[in-house]
Amino acid sequence: MKTYNFPYIALGLGLFFTIVVMKGSEAGNDGATLLPLLTLLVISEFSFFVTAAGAFIGIKHIRAVGFKFVYTATTILCLLLAVRFMLLGAELWPL
């Protein structure tokens, strides 16, 4: 696999894990979440690293090759998802 394809994979995984974390963090009738808290935190952390790596590789490739609209949009979405997972992990963390 060529490394410049990684942002596409990272975006797909990030979107999938966004759905998993959002649905898994919904509270049931008894007040417990559908997924355990540790599982939600691990998924958020893993997704943060994957999407941040996708954004890094995308920015590096854009600087080397030049601007391509779809690739740049994918890289920006990876960056936004990385920020979202960072905030989501902090939001889920019990204080």
Beta strands, then each sheet from edge to edge (+ up, - down):
end
